[in-house]
Amino acid sequence: MDAADKAFALLLSSRRLWRRLVQSARLCCGVPDYDNYVRHLKEEHPERPVPDYATFFRERQDARYRGCSGTRCC
Amino acid sequence: MKGGVVKLAWAVLALVGAVCFATLALRRGESVNALWIVTAAVAIYLVAFRFYGRFIAGKVLELDANRATPAFLHNDGLDYVPTNRHVLFGHHFAAIAGAGPLVGPVLAAQMGYLPGTLWLIVGVVLAGAVQDFMVLVISSRRDGRSLGDLVREEMGQAPGTIALVGAFLIMIIILAVLAMIVVKALAESPWGMFTVIATIPIAIFMGIYMRLIRPGKIAEISVAGFILLLIAIWFGGEVAAHPTWGPAFTFSASQITWMLVGYGFVAAALPVWLLLAPRDYLSTFLKIGTIFALAIGILIVMPELRMPALTRFTDGSGPVWKGSMFPFLFITIACGAVSGFHALISSGTTPKLLANEKDALYIGYGGMLMESFVAIMAMVAASIIDPGIYFAMNSPAAIIGTDAATVAATVSSWGFVVTPDMLTATAAEIGENSILSRAGGAPTLAVGIAQILHSVLPGEGMMAFWYHFAILFEALFILTAVDAGTRAGRFMLQDLLGNFLPSLRRTEAWGPNLIATAGCVGLWGWFLYQGVTDPLGGINMLWPLFGIANQMLAGIALMLCTVVLFKMKRDRYAWVSIVPAVWLLICTTAAGWMKLFDPNPAVGFVAQANRYRQAISREELIPPSIDPAAMQQVMISNYVNAVLTAVFMFVVFAVLLYSIKAIVKARSVRDRTDRETAYVALRPQEVSG
């Protein structure tokens, strides 16, 4: 592996790390991964419309505090 | 060869833990560095995770990497999503970490750092982490159902309902205790009050931005919100020093109580995106960030512990809270060692996101170890403060007096030498008028955190900044919990009342909504008010109730685990959950019994109520009550608390009886009778490493 390959691999892994961090931070706020949801919709329910991120975010934000799911620890 | 090296490394780690422990336990009369506690804890956590955790995963629960989790069975891209285990760990930890692990150890420090530290470490390994982990697995094998549903399914309808009522009462007590911590921290503190009020417009600005301007851009607006918070803290100092604005933001404890009750009612009616959600995001990030900063700070500063390993208050005569080491230490520590509340999270969102059953060890057991580590840091923060200042801050005015000279004399007479100058100088250093009798744990913790952060990032007058940063960090997530808890409590109440009056179940209608919200706020508001006006400082009254309730819920969760193990025909391993369940039952019943019937009015609710009743009939005043009406109120509060304690004990014993019944029945049949969902194998490409 030469230097360029190494740099590329590093870039890839750091991008993956960043993506994971963003994913974690969003999940802590009750917002699941949007890309994953879109992929899920396309694969499993191609007939349904795909919401844009803003709509998805609003729907998730409301859902988080509905019912007892807003419960968290002392 | 490699296996041998690994084994040797684990043996060395275990030895390190043991040596650190021995150092902590045996060194007396000379100061001990905080790193000994931290190292002992981390070494033991790692060994426990590697050996006990894996034992439970492999032998007791027989986790199967090929078994499909609810995330695969019901994948909807939203609530059920196979999630990377590190991402899920972050989510789970953020959901379980709260004020409990921070405040409990601070209060427990009155007996010295050793008893609390020992229970934090032993308790988490044998009870807390076991509970979180086992409930997570049990729920994951039942489509991610909630604790109440699990109890109902495995034990029957009646214990399920009883457990739900118990959970609702616990919720009310938690909200009241949390709100009281905020009230105690903000009373007579214009700086703290200003910054906390400032979070409301900041959060609303963030909410509007995220909803309307750039929807869903959490990161950028959270950074902006954080910067605005820092500006608010700095500006709060200016406000507090101002001749007109300073007094304008100075409120007494009972004024803040009424403001909080009003706030709780209004906030529960606002749309979530406007105030609750943005502040929730901010407080989550601030919480994680501060915990990391504190860990790094302790490693850099390596502070000496100034609190003795054991104080004279191990006999139960302590000023912060009354009661002997057994059972009250185990009740006081609460969340950092074992917390029943976590069973609600482990049977809530987390099991629906589990990508593989085997991840449950890391997330359930590991997540709780991390929580215990946070509690260890809180213990360190409380123990690096001068013990004299610790006791001046945490003892009620009825015991130590109200002016610096009297307080210094009283606390010094206990053997913790402190001068009036030290007390006033500390208050000036953190930008407050007084540090006397600021019970509740938050201000003490804030002083400890401020000392650590200030040593890392020194600067003229920065100690006051860090103190108010720490207060704000606690107030922010406590207010979020109060807000979200009121909403959740409202739904629980509507659900419970709906059993009797079905029309109340309509969560979208205004009428039932208002009734349930008012009911919920009224309930926690009442306990909050009695705590704030309690002559013995409130914490002495409410914290044990909270501890008993929380440990009791953990007992219920562990009894559920035991029943499930017997139903699975894993009898020979049932001791894994029986041992902690029995210990928690002994602690909660002993504590409940003493809280009810102890003849010492400072411990027993009934004795205290009777003392006030007799004084009222003799027309005597017990200071600091100023009129008979106030005394009447103390008396009623104590009777109510006694009834509540009795209800908690009834709940525990009812669930215990149903558990024994279920176990006897399970043992009488030859086959498995548990309600696990049918086994579905993962496809090979779905099995994560």
Interface residues (C-beta under 8 A of the other chain):
Chain A: R20 V22 Q23 S24 A25 R26 L27 C28 C29 G30 V31 P32 D33 N36 Y37 R39 H40 L41 E44 Y53 A54 F56 F57 R58 R60 Q61 D62 A63 R64 Y65 G67 C68 S69 G70 T71 R72 C73 C74
Chain B: N75 D76 G77 L78 D79 V81 T83 N84 H86 V87 L88 G90 H91 A94 A95 I96 A97 G98 A99 G100 S146 M171 I174 V177 L178 M210 R211 P215 G216 I218 A219 V272 W273 L276 A277 D280 Y281 T284 F285 I288 A334 C335 S339 F341 H342 L344 I345 G348 T349 L353 A481 A484 G485 R487 A488 F491 M492 F546 N550
